[in-house]
Amino acid sequence: MKMRSLLSLSIAALLSTPVLATTISGKVTDPAGNPVAGAEVKIEGTRRVAMTDENGVYRFEDVAQPHVHLHVFSPQFIHGDNDLGDIQGDQTVNFILSPASVENIVVTATALNSSVLESVTPVTVISADKLRKIEAPTLGETLKNTAGVHSTYFGPVSSSPIIRGNDGPRVKIVQNGLDVSDVSRVGPDHNVASSTASATQIEVLRGPATLQYGSGAIGGVVNIVDKRIPQYHVDGVEGEAEVSYSTVNEGKYTRGDVTGGSGNIVWHLDGYYRDTENADIPGYASVDPDEDEEKGVLEDSQMETSNLVAGISYVADEGYFGFAVEQLDNEYGVPGHSHEHEEEHE
């Protein structure tokens, strides 16, 4: 009886031993010793991410999990890893990253997050910087110059992607891995109900890997990645804004997004407003124009769109829980798509 009691007390004392919070810091450099600024250092298995400063220095405070595996990512360098194992005190971990011959981009629309070089899946990733240069009012027009991708065309206001000759329900549109579920998959003259205004990247998957999204996505998958449900800690407030004007249709476009957080709570807001008139064209839009058709104008090519997204998350080391709400108002015409009726209807 005495031995059993002593054993029980020993186990209770072991289980009640607290895990000491430690600090992990270090520096990320290239082989020449130059600091790598803006590199992403992540503790695998958690939602904790730190960015290196202009001196290449990163720092994690209050790391509670005993087993630590660090992963370092920078677009111009090959990924770095260091499995520290079970740590008992403060750690200083430095990384030396080798330059990559091509840009290194992480793909999220796969079963396991991997870089384009590490993935055997035919995949194209459009980064945020490139996306801002090619962004169009519709998803189809934005992606139409991507290899293996074309676009259905119902004027500049309604189009969706065609991947390797497949369109409609054979091409699945997802946002952050979740099906958009709009009528554009069955109605080709309907615009895709998903915006690229605040997207951080767009991923286009082709080939057999698309079957993980269901047997219907045999043509391909387009994954729009944004920050509407924050997944990582953010200290303070960050954001961006954009204003543009197009002369061909007197188009006005304004967008903005902001993300902030305190402790484990992270919130996000983004929205945009686009207003265009009918597009100017040379001559008539029809081969055989009607008497009342206006010259030099593509009729029914105007659009007015407003979009507002709000999201909030509770982000812990082990994962996150959050939700987002969106309001999208999209009113647009479809050129050459008028219907004649014997009687006028309101």
Sine and cosine of phi, psi and omega as CSV:
sin_phi,cos_phi,sin_psi,cos_psi,sin_omega,cos_omega
0.00,0.00,-0.63,0.78,0.00,-1.00
-0.92,0.40,-0.67,0.74,0.00,-1.00
-0.89,0.45,-0.63,0.78,0.01,-1.00
-0.91,0.42,-0.63,0.78,0.00,-1.00
-0.92,0.38,-0.68,0.73,0.01,-1.00
-0.89,0.45,-0.62,0.78,0.01,-1.00
-0.90,0.43,-0.67,0.74,0.01,-1.00
-0.89,0.45,-0.68,0.74,0.01,-1.00
-0.90,0.43,-0.62,0.79,-0.01,-1.00
-0.91,0.41,-0.68,0.73,0.03,-1.00
-0.91,0.42,-0.66,0.75,0.01,-1.00
-0.89,0.45,-0.64,0.77,0.02,-1.00
-0.92,0.40,-0.61,0.80,0.01,-1.00
-0.92,0.40,-0.69,0.73,-0.01,-1.00
-0.93,0.35,-0.45,0.89,-0.04,-1.00
-1.00,0.04,-0.03,1.00,0.01,-1.00
-0.92,0.39,0.86,-0.51,-0.05,-1.00
-0.95,0.30,0.48,-0.88,0.11,-0.99
-1.00,0.06,0.89,-0.45,-0.07,-1.00
-0.95,0.30,0.74,-0.67,0.06,-1.00
-0.96,0.26,0.73,-0.68,-0.04,-1.00
-0.86,-0.52,0.18,-0.98,0.04,-1.00
-0.91,-0.41,0.74,-0.67,0.05,-1.00
-0.87,-0.49,0.82,-0.57,0.00,-1.00
-0.60,-0.80,0.18,-0.98,0.01,-1.00
0.16,-0.99,-0.18,-0.98,-0.06,-1.00
-0.71,-0.70,0.61,-0.79,0.02,-1.00
-0.92,-0.40,0.84,-0.54,-0.02,-1.00
-0.72,-0.69,0.19,-0.98,0.13,-0.99
-1.00,-0.05,0.08,-1.00,-0.04,-1.00
-0.86,0.52,-0.39,0.92,0.00,-1.00
-1.00,0.08,-0.03,1.00,0.00,-1.00
1.00,0.01,0.08,1.00,0.03,-1.00
-0.98,0.20,0.66,-0.75,-0.02,-1.00
-0.92,0.38,0.59,-0.81,0.06,-1.00
-0.98,-0.22,0.97,-0.26,-0.01,-1.00
-1.00,0.05,0.52,-0.85,0.05,-1.00
0.97,0.23,0.19,0.98,0.06,-1.00
-0.96,0.27,0.55,-0.83,-0.03,-1.00
-0.99,-0.17,0.89,-0.45,0.03,-1.00
-0.95,-0.31,0.83,-0.56,-0.09,-1.00
-0.81,-0.59,0.63,-0.78,0.15,-0.99
-1.00,0.02,0.95,-0.32,-0.06,-1.00
-0.87,0.50,0.60,-0.80,-0.03,-1.00
1.00,0.09,0.00,1.00,0.03,-1.00
-0.74,-0.68,0.02,-1.00,0.07,-1.00
-0.96,-0.28,0.38,0.92,-0.04,-1.00
-1.00,-0.06,0.84,-0.55,-0.01,-1.00
-0.74,-0.67,0.68,-0.73,0.08,-1.00
-0.80,-0.60,0.64,-0.77,0.04,-1.00
-0.97,-0.23,0.65,-0.76,0.03,-1.00
-0.96,0.27,0.57,-0.82,0.02,-1.00
-1.00,0.08,-0.19,-0.98,-0.06,-1.00
-0.90,0.43,-0.31,0.95,0.05,-1.00
-1.00,-0.10,0.09,1.00,0.00,-1.00
0.98,0.22,0.26,0.97,-0.09,-1.00
-0.99,-0.11,0.67,-0.74,0.10,-1.00
-0.80,-0.60,0.26,-0.96,-0.03,-1.00
-0.35,-0.94,0.72,-0.69,0.14,-0.99
-0.90,-0.44,0.78,-0.63,0.06,-1.00
-0.97,-0.24,0.51,-0.86,0.14,-0.99
0.82,0.57,0.80,0.60,0.08,-1.00
-0.99,0.15,0.91,-0.41,-0.14,-0.99
-0.99,-0.12,-0.47,0.88,-0.06,-1.00
-0.95,0.31,0.66,-0.75,-0.07,-1.00
-0.95,0.31,-0.64,0.77,-0.04,-1.00
-1.00,-0.09,0.82,-0.57,-0.11,-0.99
-0.81,-0.59,0.77,-0.64,0.10,-1.00
-0.80,-0.60,0.87,-0.50,-0.04,-1.00
-0.99,-0.16,0.65,-0.76,0.05,-1.00
-0.77,-0.63,0.75,-0.66,-0.04,-1.00
-0.89,-0.45,0.74,-0.68,-0.02,-1.00
-0.74,-0.67,0.73,-0.68,0.15,-0.99
-0.56,-0.83,0.70,-0.71,-0.13,-0.99
-0.84,0.54,-0.52,0.86,-0.07,-1.00
-1.00,-0.06,0.06,1.00,-0.08,-1.00
-0.74,-0.67,0.36,-0.93,0.10,-0.99
-0.96,0.28,0.62,-0.79,-0.06,-1.00
-0.83,0.56,0.49,-0.87,0.07,-1.00
-0.85,-0.52,0.58,-0.81,-0.01,-1.00
-0.69,-0.72,0.51,-0.86,0.10,-0.99
-0.44,-0.90,0.92,-0.39,0.04,-1.00
-1.00,-0.01,0.96,-0.27,-0.04,-1.00
-0.98,0.18,-0.30,0.95,-0.03,-1.00
0.96,0.29,-0.51,-0.86,0.00,-1.00
-0.99,0.13,0.90,-0.43,-0.03,-1.00
-0.97,-0.23,0.49,-0.87,-0.04,-1.00
-0.86,-0.51,-0.21,0.98,-0.03,-1.00
-0.47,-0.88,-0.09,-1.00,-0.01,-1.00
-0.86,0.51,0.59,-0.81,-0.07,-1.00
-0.80,-0.60,0.60,-0.80,0.15,-0.99
-0.88,-0.47,0.91,-0.40,-0.10,-0.99
-0.82,-0.58,0.91,-0.42,0.02,-1.00
-0.98,-0.21,0.49,-0.87,0.02,-1.00
-0.80,-0.60,0.62,-0.78,0.15,-0.99
-0.88,-0.48,0.92,-0.38,-0.07,-1.00
-0.99,-0.16,0.71,-0.71,0.05,-1.00
-1.00,0.05,0.67,-0.74,0.00,-1.00
-0.89,0.46,0.57,-0.82,0.06,-1.00
-0.99,-0.14,0.58,-0.82,-0.02,-1.00
-0.96,0.29,-0.40,0.91,0.06,-1.00
-0.76,-0.64,0.29,-0.96,-0.01,-1.00
-0.90,0.43,0.71,-0.70,-0.05,-1.00
-0.98,-0.21,0.91,-0.42,-0.08,-1.00
-0.83,-0.55,0.72,-0.69,0.02,-1.00
-0.99,0.10,0.74,-0.67,0.01,-1.00
-0.99,-0.17,0.81,-0.59,-0.01,-1.00
-0.99,-0.16,-0.32,0.95,-0.06,-1.00
-1.00,0.08,0.63,0.77,0.09,-1.00
-0.77,-0.64,0.24,-0.97,-0.02,-1.00
-0.86,0.50,-0.62,0.79,0.06,-1.00
-0.83,-0.55,0.78,-0.63,0.03,-1.00
-0.85,0.53,0.81,-0.58,0.00,-1.00
-0.51,-0.86,0.27,-0.96,0.02,-1.00
-0.99,0.16,0.23,-0.97,0.02,-1.00
-0.88,0.47,-0.61,0.80,0.01,-1.00
-0.93,0.36,-0.54,0.84,-0.03,-1.00
-0.99,0.12,-0.25,0.97,-0.08,-1.00
-1.00,-0.02,0.68,-0.73,0.07,-1.00
-1.00,-0.04,0.01,1.00,-0.02,-1.00
-1.00,0.07,0.73,-0.68,0.12,-0.99
-0.89,0.46,0.94,-0.34,-0.10,-0.99
-0.62,-0.79,0.61,-0.79,0.09,-1.00
-0.85,-0.53,0.77,-0.64,0.00,-1.00
-0.88,-0.47,0.82,-0.58,0.06,-1.00
-0.97,-0.24,0.90,-0.43,-0.05,-1.00
-0.97,0.24,0.19,-0.98,-0.05,-1.00
-0.88,0.47,-0.64,0.77,-0.02,-1.00
-0.89,0.45,-0.70,0.71,0.02,-1.00
-0.94,0.34,-0.58,0.82,-0.03,-1.00
-0.88,0.47,-0.62,0.79,0.00,-1.00
-0.91,0.42,-0.43,0.90,-0.02,-1.00
-0.99,0.11,-0.52,0.85,-0.08,-1.00
-0.95,-0.30,0.00,1.00,-0.10,-0.99
-0.86,0.50,0.72,-0.69,0.02,-1.00
-0.82,-0.57,0.20,-0.98,-0.01,-1.00
-0.88,0.48,-0.37,0.93,-0.02,-1.00
-0.84,-0.55,0.39,-0.92,-0.01,-1.00
-0.92,0.39,-0.62,0.78,0.00,-1.00
-0.89,0.46,-0.70,0.71,0.01,-1.00
-0.93,0.38,-0.51,0.86,0.02,-1.00
-0.92,0.38,-0.60,0.80,-0.11,-0.99
-0.99,-0.17,0.00,1.00,-0.19,-0.98
-0.91,0.41,-0.36,0.93,0.03,-1.00
-0.99,-0.10,0.11,0.99,0.07,-1.00
-0.98,0.21,0.60,-0.80,-0.03,-1.00
-0.85,0.53,0.79,-0.62,0.02,-1.00
0.99,0.16,0.09,1.00,-0.06,-1.00
-0.84,-0.55,0.70,-0.71,0.11,-0.99
-0.80,-0.60,-0.18,-0.98,-0.07,-1.00
-0.60,-0.80,0.68,-0.73,0.24,-0.97
-0.92,0.40,0.46,-0.89,-0.09,-1.00
-0.68,-0.74,0.93,-0.36,0.17,-0.99
-0.85,-0.52,0.82,0.57,-0.08,-1.00
0.99,0.11,0.03,-1.00,-0.05,-1.00
-0.97,0.23,0.12,0.99,-0.10,-0.99
-0.89,-0.45,-0.11,0.99,-0.03,-1.00
-0.48,-0.88,0.95,-0.30,0.05,-1.00
-0.34,-0.94,0.45,-0.89,0.02,-1.00
-0.67,-0.74,0.30,-0.95,-0.12,-0.99
-0.94,0.33,0.58,-0.82,0.21,-0.98
-0.91,-0.42,0.86,-0.51,-0.05,-1.00
-0.91,-0.42,0.89,-0.46,0.00,-1.00
0.78,0.62,0.67,0.74,0.05,-1.00
0.99,0.14,-0.01,1.00,0.01,-1.00
-0.96,-0.27,0.65,-0.76,0.06,-1.00
-0.59,-0.81,-0.19,-0.98,0.02,-1.00
0.88,0.47,-0.69,-0.72,-0.05,-1.00
-0.93,0.38,-0.20,0.98,0.01,-1.00
-0.99,0.16,-0.19,0.98,0.07,-1.00
-0.89,-0.45,0.90,-0.44,-0.04,-1.00
-1.00,-0.04,0.72,-0.69,0.07,-1.00
-0.96,-0.28,0.86,-0.51,0.01,-1.00
-0.81,-0.58,0.43,-0.90,0.05,-1.00
-0.82,-0.57,0.90,-0.44,-0.10,-0.99
0.83,0.56,0.58,0.81,0.04,-1.00
1.00,0.07,-0.07,1.00,-0.02,-1.00
-0.95,-0.31,0.65,-0.76,-0.05,-1.00
-0.88,0.48,0.75,-0.66,0.03,-1.00
-0.93,0.37,-0.59,0.81,0.09,-1.00
0.83,0.55,0.83,0.56,0.09,-1.00
-0.92,-0.39,0.05,-1.00,-0.07,-1.00
-0.99,0.13,-0.01,1.00,0.01,-1.00
-0.92,0.40,-0.35,0.94,0.01,-1.00
-0.96,0.28,-0.38,0.93,0.00,-1.00
-0.89,-0.46,-0.24,0.97,0.04,-1.00
-0.84,-0.54,0.99,-0.11,-0.14,-0.99
-0.90,0.44,-0.31,0.95,0.03,-1.00
-1.00,-0.01,0.18,0.98,0.09,-1.00
-0.98,-0.19,0.64,-0.77,0.00,-1.00
-0.97,0.25,0.45,-0.89,0.05,-1.00
-0.95,0.32,0.77,-0.63,-0.06,-1.00
-1.00,0.09,0.76,0.65,0.04,-1.00
-0.56,-0.83,0.72,-0.69,-0.10,-1.00
-0.98,-0.20,0.57,-0.82,0.10,-1.00
-0.98,-0.21,0.15,0.99,-0.10,-0.99
-0.87,0.49,-0.65,0.76,-0.03,-1.00
-0.93,-0.37,0.31,0.95,-0.04,-1.00
-0.94,0.35,0.65,-0.76,0.09,-1.00
-1.00,0.02,-0.41,0.91,0.14,-0.99
-0.18,-0.98,0.35,-0.94,0.09,-1.00
-0.84,-0.54,0.74,-0.67,-0.05,-1.00
-0.89,-0.45,0.77,-0.64,0.02,-1.00
-0.91,-0.41,0.91,-0.43,0.00,-1.00
-0.97,-0.24,0.65,-0.76,0.07,-1.00
-0.72,-0.69,0.34,-0.94,0.06,-1.00
1.00,-0.03,-0.20,-0.98,-0.12,-0.99
-0.91,0.42,-0.36,0.93,-0.01,-1.00
-0.90,0.44,-0.32,0.95,0.00,-1.00
-0.94,0.35,-0.26,0.96,-0.02,-1.00
-0.92,0.38,-0.29,0.96,0.07,-1.00
-0.93,0.38,-0.23,0.97,0.07,-1.00
-0.99,-0.15,0.16,0.99,0.03,-1.00
0.91,-0.42,0.37,-0.93,-0.07,-1.00
-0.95,0.32,-0.24,0.97,-0.01,-1.00
-0.98,0.18,-0.35,0.94,-0.07,-1.00
-1.00,0.03,0.81,0.58,-0.08,-1.00
-0.98,0.22,-0.32,0.95,0.01,-1.00
-0.99,0.12,-0.68,0.73,-0.01,-1.00
0.27,-0.96,0.04,-1.00,-0.01,-1.00
-0.72,-0.69,0.71,-0.71,0.12,-0.99
-0.92,-0.40,0.89,-0.46,-0.02,-1.00
-0.94,-0.34,0.88,-0.47,0.03,-1.00
-0.99,-0.13,0.89,-0.45,-0.07,-1.00
-0.98,-0.22,0.82,-0.57,0.06,-1.00
-0.65,-0.76,-0.14,-0.99,-0.11,-0.99
-0.92,-0.38,0.41,0.91,-0.11,-0.99
-0.90,0.44,-0.54,0.84,0.14,-0.99
-0.92,-0.39,0.99,-0.15,-0.08,-1.00
-0.85,0.52,0.65,-0.76,-0.03,-1.00
-0.92,-0.40,-0.19,0.98,-0.08,-1.00
-0.74,-0.67,0.35,-0.94,0.03,-1.00
-0.90,0.44,0.65,-0.76,0.10,-1.00
-0.74,-0.68,0.82,-0.57,0.06,-1.00
-0.98,-0.20,0.85,-0.53,-0.03,-1.00
1.00,0.03,-0.49,-0.87,-0.07,-1.00
-0.73,-0.68,0.68,-0.73,0.07,-1.00
-0.66,-0.75,0.43,-0.90,0.00,-1.00
-0.01,-1.00,-0.05,-1.00,0.01,-1.00
-0.42,-0.91,0.30,-0.95,0.00,-1.00
-0.59,-0.81,0.41,-0.91,-0.02,-1.00
-0.52,-0.86,0.64,-0.77,0.08,-1.00
-0.72,-0.70,0.73,-0.68,0.01,-1.00
-0.59,-0.80,0.31,-0.95,0.00,-1.00
-0.60,-0.80,0.70,-0.72,0.03,-1.00
-0.89,-0.46,0.70,-0.71,-0.09,-1.00
-0.99,0.12,-0.44,0.90,-0.09,-1.00
-0.91,0.41,-0.45,0.89,-0.01,-1.00
-0.68,-0.73,0.28,0.96,-0.04,-1.00
0.81,0.59,0.68,0.74,-0.09,-1.00
-0.99,0.13,0.75,-0.66,0.05,-1.00
-0.91,-0.42,0.76,-0.65,-0.08,-1.00
-0.67,-0.74,0.80,-0.60,0.02,-1.00
-0.70,-0.72,0.73,-0.69,0.04,-1.00
-0.58,-0.81,0.34,-0.94,0.05,-1.00
-0.27,-0.96,0.47,-0.88,0.11,-0.99
-0.54,-0.84,0.51,-0.86,-0.03,-1.00
-0.58,-0.82,0.66,-0.75,0.01,-1.00
-0.75,-0.66,0.70,-0.72,0.00,-1.00
-0.54,-0.84,0.23,-0.97,0.00,-1.00
-0.23,-0.97,0.30,-0.95,0.07,-1.00
-0.51,-0.86,0.89,-0.47,-0.05,-1.00
0.93,0.38,-0.78,-0.62,-0.03,-1.00
-1.00,0.01,-0.11,0.99,-0.03,-1.00
-0.99,-0.11,0.82,-0.57,0.03,-1.00
-0.79,-0.61,0.72,-0.69,-0.02,-1.00
-0.82,-0.57,0.33,-0.94,-0.04,-1.00
-0.55,-0.84,0.65,-0.76,0.09,-1.00
-0.72,-0.69,0.69,-0.72,0.15,-0.99
-0.47,-0.88,0.36,-0.93,0.01,-1.00
-0.15,-0.99,0.25,-0.97,0.07,-1.00
-0.44,-0.90,0.30,-0.95,0.07,-1.00
-0.65,-0.76,0.79,-0.61,0.02,-1.00
-0.79,-0.62,0.74,-0.67,0.00,-1.00
-0.65,-0.76,0.87,-0.49,0.00,-1.00
-0.76,-0.65,0.43,-0.90,0.14,-0.99
-0.99,-0.11,-0.04,-1.00,0.07,-1.00
-0.88,0.47,0.62,-0.79,-0.06,-1.00
-0.97,0.26,0.59,-0.81,0.07,-1.00
-0.99,0.13,0.69,-0.73,0.02,-1.00
-0.67,-0.74,0.36,-0.93,0.10,-0.99
-0.98,0.19,0.78,-0.63,0.05,-1.00
0.97,0.24,-0.51,-0.86,-0.03,-1.00
-0.99,-0.16,0.43,-0.90,0.04,-1.00
-0.98,0.21,-0.46,0.89,-0.05,-1.00
-0.98,-0.21,0.51,-0.86,0.09,-1.00
-0.92,0.39,-0.65,0.76,0.04,-1.00
-0.90,-0.43,0.99,0.17,-0.13,-0.99
-0.93,0.38,0.56,-0.83,0.11,-0.99
-0.96,0.27,0.21,-0.98,-0.01,-1.00
-0.90,0.43,-0.56,0.83,-0.05,-1.00
-1.00,-0.02,0.07,1.00,-0.01,-1.00
-0.97,0.25,0.71,-0.70,-0.06,-1.00
-0.99,0.10,0.70,-0.71,0.00,-1.00
-0.99,0.13,0.63,-0.77,0.08,-1.00
0.99,0.14,0.19,0.98,-0.03,-1.00
-0.68,-0.73,0.71,-0.70,0.13,-0.99
-1.00,-0.01,0.98,-0.18,-0.08,-1.00
-0.91,0.42,0.51,-0.86,0.01,-1.00
0.88,0.47,0.55,0.84,0.08,-1.00
-0.94,-0.35,0.26,0.97,0.02,-1.00
-1.00,0.08,0.37,-0.93,0.06,-1.00
-0.44,-0.90,0.45,-0.89,0.11,-0.99
-0.64,-0.77,0.88,-0.48,-0.10,-0.99
-0.73,-0.68,0.71,-0.71,0.13,-0.99
-0.74,-0.67,0.60,-0.80,-0.08,-1.00
-0.58,-0.82,0.70,-0.71,0.03,-1.00
-0.66,-0.75,0.76,-0.65,-0.03,-1.00
-0.77,-0.64,0.70,-0.71,0.08,-1.00
-0.71,-0.70,0.73,-0.68,0.00,-1.00
-0.60,-0.80,0.40,-0.91,0.00,-1.00
-0.54,-0.84,0.56,-0.83,-0.03,-1.00
-0.64,-0.77,0.50,-0.87,0.23,-0.97
-0.97,-0.24,0.92,-0.40,-0.11,-0.99
-0.95,-0.33,0.89,-0.46,0.07,-1.00
-0.92,-0.39,0.08,-1.00,0.00,-1.00
-0.91,0.42,-0.53,0.85,-0.08,-1.00
-1.00,0.04,-0.24,0.97,-0.05,-1.00
0.22,-0.98,-0.29,-0.96,-0.01,-1.00
-0.54,-0.84,0.38,-0.92,0.08,-1.00
-0.67,-0.75,0.81,-0.58,-0.04,-1.00
-0.33,-0.94,0.08,-1.00,0.05,-1.00
-0.46,-0.89,0.27,-0.96,0.02,-1.00
-0.59,-0.81,0.47,-0.88,0.08,-1.00
-0.83,-0.56,0.54,-0.84,-0.06,-1.00
-0.66,-0.75,0.63,-0.78,0.13,-0.99
-0.83,-0.56,0.86,-0.52,-0.02,-1.00
-0.82,-0.57,0.86,-0.50,0.09,-1.00
-0.90,-0.43,0.89,-0.46,-0.09,-1.00
-0.72,-0.69,0.92,-0.38,0.02,-1.00
-0.86,-0.51,0.85,-0.53,-0.08,-1.00
-0.49,-0.87,0.35,-0.94,0.08,-1.00
-0.99,-0.15,0.23,-0.97,0.06,-1.00
-0.81,-0.59,0.95,-0.31,-0.06,-1.00
-0.86,0.52,0.65,-0.76,0.04,-1.00
0.91,0.41,0.44,0.90,-0.12,-0.99
-0.83,-0.56,0.49,0.87,-0.02,-1.00
-0.98,0.20,0.45,-0.89,0.03,-1.00
-0.89,-0.46,0.74,-0.68,0.03,-1.00
-0.99,-0.11,0.72,-0.70,0.02,-1.00
-0.79,-0.61,0.49,-0.87,0.03,-1.00
-0.93,0.37,-0.53,0.85,0.00,-1.00
-0.84,-0.54,0.49,-0.87,0.02,-1.00
-0.98,0.20,0.71,-0.70,0.04,-1.00
-0.82,-0.58,0.56,-0.83,-0.02,-1.00
-1.00,0.08,0.00,0.00,0.00,0.00
